[in-house]
């Protein structure tokens, strides 16, 4: 298990570095306005992915060991295709995209859905190494395509980034399909039964994920709602600060991916609690260390890297840091609840955070501008994290001493102590 965690964190670390380079290049050459456009479209693609994941999302990792995978694959692909094509038109009714923007939006939504479904099945089959390879290859394809278009072909525009993103999704999909070859046994099955089973788990999980996405990104829409030139730049600057800060979660996500797949395939409640307590401590310490390194950098470094439009990034990173840090701990608790079938608790924690986001964003953003968005996000992170902490302590019957102060026998991770 420890080997898988190290491999996953390493691969996600590489992905995080590449993603940072993508943010850096697009920020320097497209400016805050370009970053704002990219952030809004990418957010829309992510929203569609979350609705797709009601059927084809991470809840399948829990279901795959208990059900014939073929009966899950076809419904997931069907929903991914339909939502990838239909939902962009629904967004078009509000955003009024240009024809070229709408075409790229549909392409990105479709490829994002299908590549995500293939990644979920790799994870469900515990092909962690292959899943990591597909994800790394996606990031490499994106940065390579972007460099070719920006620096060799001199095609510097947001549409160049969209093409690079689509190419990355396609590479991920092709590699995932290669490693999934031979994993499915064709059988006859009830589509209705499969849809109901997938939706039963997926609805709760994705409700939580949708709430969580709104926690993280609703402020983008509020910042952009002024509908003037400065509003899109504000989105660009704040989204860049959020991307840099949230890169710290590569540690927690790497740990949680292996944790989720491991616990979903075991039936030992006490062992699951022990593993979670240990992993949460490791995740928290590494996350805080990464935050310290990030926020000790002088503001001049950020201005040098991203350009003069982004001179205030460090301020926003500092404001986000407390919430980012505590999520490094409680994100592992959230995956514990999902892996053990208690999806409602994770969803409720996200709803708690969303309530804070909705109540604060319309007050703090008009008062403090982009700083208000940072205050709002940080408050939301902390509120949802405190709920997860309370519920994990209550359900596991673990003492605060064991949760935070008992560092004995962290290894091996799968020991019963």
N, C-alpha and C positions, 0 to 999 in steps of 0.2 A: 504493500500500500504506500509506504514512504517513497519507494522508487517512482511509483506512478505520480505521486504528488510533486516530487522534484522535477520529473520530466514535464509535467503539465505547467508548473510555474515557469520553468525554463522556456517552454514554447510560448507561453503567454507573455513572458518577458520580452522575447524577440518580437512578438506581435505588437506589444506596447511600444517598443522602441520604433518600429516601422511606422506605427500609427502616429507617433509623435513627429516623425519626419514628414509625414503627409500633412499634418496640421501646420508644421513649420513652413513647408513649401507653399501651401495654399494661403497661409496668412501673409507671407512676405510678398507673394506675387499677385494675389487677388485682393488683399487688404481686408479690413474689418467688414466691409460691405459684402465682399465675395464670401467670406466665412459665414456671414449671416444667412445668405441665400442657401449655401450648402447645408447649414445646420437645420434650417426649416424643412428643406426637402428630405434630408436624411431622417429627420424626426418623423415626417409623414410616412416614409417607408417603414420605419420601426413600428409605428402605430398599426399599420396594416399587418406587419409580421406578427404582432401580438394577437390580433384577431384570428389570423391563420393558425396560430399556435393553440387555440382552443381545441383543435383536433390534432394538429401535427407538432405540438410543442414538447417541452421537457417532461410533461407528465407521462409521456410515452415511455420514458426510461423506467418508470415505476410499473407500467403495464406490460412492456415487452417480455419480461421473464415469465409472465403469467398467462400469456395469450400467444397464439400463432402469429408471428410478425407479419405474414403476408396479408392477413385480415385487417391489419392496421395500416399497411403501406398504401394500398389503393385509395382508401378514404382520405388519408392525409394528403396524397398527391392531388386528388380531385379538389379538395378544399383549397390547397395552396395555389392551384391554377386559377380557380374561380375568383378568390379574393385578390390575387395578384393582378388580375385584369379588370375586375369590376370596381374595386374600392377606389383606385385612382380617379375614376370618373366621378365618384361621390365627393372626393376632396376638390375636384375641379369646380364643382358647383359653388364652393365657397372661395377658393383661391384664384379662380379664373386664370389658369395657366395658359401660357402661349402653347401653340401646337407642339413645338419642339420640346418644351419642358414636359408636357403631358406624355409624349412618346417615351422620353427617358424615365419618367416616373413609373410608367407601366412596366417597362423593361426591368428596372431596378427592383420593383416590388415583386415581380414574378420570380426573378433569379434569387432574390433574397429569401423568399418563401421556400423554394425548392432546395436550395443549398442548406438552409436551416433544418429542413426535414431530414435530409440525408445525414447531417451531423448528429441529430438526435438519435437516429437508428444506430450509428456507429457507437455512440455513447451507451445506448441500451444494450448493445452486444458486448460492451466493455472493451471495445477496440479503441482504447484511449490514445495509444500511440498514433494510430492511423487518423483519428480525429484531430489530434494536434498537428499532424503533417498537413492535413487539408486546410486547417486554419492558417498555419504559417504560410503555406503556398498562396492562399488568398491575399494575405498582406504583401507578400513579395511581388505578386502579380500587379497589385494596385500601385505600389511605389514605382515599379519598373515602368509600367505604362505611363504613369504621370511624368516621370523624368524624361521619357522619350518624347512625349507630346510637348512638354514645357520647354525643354532645352535643346532638343534636336529638330523638332518640327515647328517650334516657336508658336504653338497653338495654346495660348494662355487664356483660358476662360473656365467658367464653372462647368461648361459642357465637356471639357477635357477631363475634368475630375469625374463627372458622371460616367463617361466611357471607361475610365480606369476602374471605377467601382464595379461596373457591370462585368468587366473582364475578370476582376478578382472573384466575384461571386460565381462566375462560370467555371473558373479553374477549380474552386472549392467543390462545386457540384460534380465535376467530372472525376476528380480524385476520389471523392466519397463514393460515387457509384462504382468505381473500380474496386474499392475495398469491400463494398457490400455485395459484389457479385457472388452468387452461390449461397447467400445467407438466407434466402427465402424459399420456402417449399410451397408451390402453388396448390391451393386447396379451394374448395367451394366454401363460402361463408355467407352469413347474413349481414348485408350492409347495414341494416337497421340496428342489429345487435352491436356491431362494431362502432357505429356512430354514437350510440347511446353510451357504450362503455368509455370511449375516448372522451366524449363530452362530459361525462360524470366527473372524471378526474380533471380534465382540461379546463372546464369552466371555472372551477374554484382557483386552480393555479393561475390561469390567465387573468382572472379578475384581479388577483393580487399583483400580477405583472403589469397590467394596465394601470392600476392604481399607482404602482411603483414608478412607472414611466412618467406619469403625470406629476408625481412628486419631484422627480428629477428634472423634468423638461417643461412643465406647464408655464414656468416663468418666461420661457422663450416666447410663447404666444402672447403673454401679457406685455413683455418688452416690445414686441413687434406690433402690438395693436395700435400704437400711435400712428402707424402708417405714414411715416415721413422718412427722410433720408437718414436721420440720426438713429431712428429706432432699429433699422436693420444692422447698422454698425454696432449698436449696443448688444444686439443678439450675437454678432460675430465675436466681440470681445469677451462677453460673459461665457459663451459656449466654448471658447478656447480655454479660458480659465477652468471651466468645469471639466473639460477633457483632460487637461494636465493633472488636475487634482484627482480625478477619478481613475487615472492610470494606476494609482496606488492599489486600487481594488483588484488588479491583476493577481495579486498575492492571494487575497481571499477567494476570488473566483477560481483560481487554479486549485486551491485546496478543496473548495466546495464541490467542484466538478467530480473529483475522485471520491470524495466523501459521499456524494449523492448516489453515484453508481454502485459504490460498495455497500452502503446501507440498504439500498433497494433490493439487493440480491442476498441479503441475510435476514434472519428472523431471530435476533437476539437483542431484546430491548435494552438490557443493561450494558451490553457491549456497545450498542449504538450511542448511549448516553456518554459512556467513558471516552469513546473516540471523539465525539463532538466537543466535550469539555477540553480535551487536549488540543484538538485542532483550532478551536476558537482562541486559545491562549497564544498559540504559535502565530496565527493569523494577525492577532492584535499587535503583538510585539513587532513583527516585521512591518506591519502597516504604519505604525507610529514612527518607526525608524525611517521609513521611506518619506513620510511627511516632513520629518525634521530636516532631512537632506534637501527636499524640494524647497521648503520655506526658508532655509538658510541662504539660498541663493539671492544675491542682490538684485534689485529691480532692474538695474542696468542690463543684466544678463537677458532678461525677458525682452526688453526693448531691442537689444542687439539681435536677438534671434528672430523675433516676430515682426519688428518694425515699430515705428512711432505710434501707430494707431493703437498699440497694445501696451502702452506704458503703465496702465493701472492694473495689469494682470496680477501682480503679486498681492495687491490689496485684496482682491477677490479670492485668491488661493488661501490667504490667511483666514479670511472670514469663513470659508468652507471647511477648513481643516478639522475643527472639533467634530463636526458631523461625519466627515469622511473617516476619521479615526475610529469612532465608535461603531460605524458600520463594518469596519474591518473585523470587529469582534462578533457582532450579532448577525452578520450575513451568514456565518456558519450555522448559527441557531436556526435561521430561516430555512436553510437547506436540510437541516435535520428534520424539521416538521414536514417538509415536502416529501422527503425520502421515506418517512415512516407513515405516510398516508394522512397526516394532519394538515392538509393544504389550507384549511380554513383559517388556521392560526396565522400562517404567513400572509394570507390575503387580508386578514383583519389588521395586521400590523401596517400593511401598506395603506389600508383605508384610514387608519389613525394618522399616518403621515400626510395623506391627501387632505384630510380635514384641516390640518395645520397649514398646508400649502394654500388651499383655497381661501382660508380666512386671513392669511397674512399677505398673500401676493397683491391683492387689490388695495391693501392699506400701505404696505411698506414700499412697494415699487413706485407708486405715485409720489410718496414722500421722499424716498432716498434714491430713486432711480436704480441703476445697476447694482449698487450696494444693497438696496432693498431686496433684489432677487437673491443675492448671496445670503442675506439674513434669513430669508424665507426658506431656502433650500437647507441651510444648516439646521434650523429649527425643526423642519420636517424629518431630517435624518435622525435627529436626537429623539424625537417623539416616538417614531416607529421602532427605534432601537430599544428604548426603555420598555416598550410593550413586549417586544420579543424576549428581552432579558427576564422580565417578570414571569412570562408564560413558560419559558424554559425552566426557570427555577422551580416554579409551581409543579410542572408536570414531571420533572426529573427528580424532584425531592433532593436536589443538590444544595449544599450550603454555600453561602457567599465565600466562605474561606476556600472551599474546593474550586469554586468558579474562578477566583481571582488570585489567590495567594498560595495555593498548594502546587508547587512546581516539581514535586518529587515524582519519579516514575512516569515522566512524559513519554519516554520511549521504553519498550515498543508501543506503537500506537494501538495495536489490537489487543493489548493485555487487558485483563478484567479489573484492573485497579486504576 
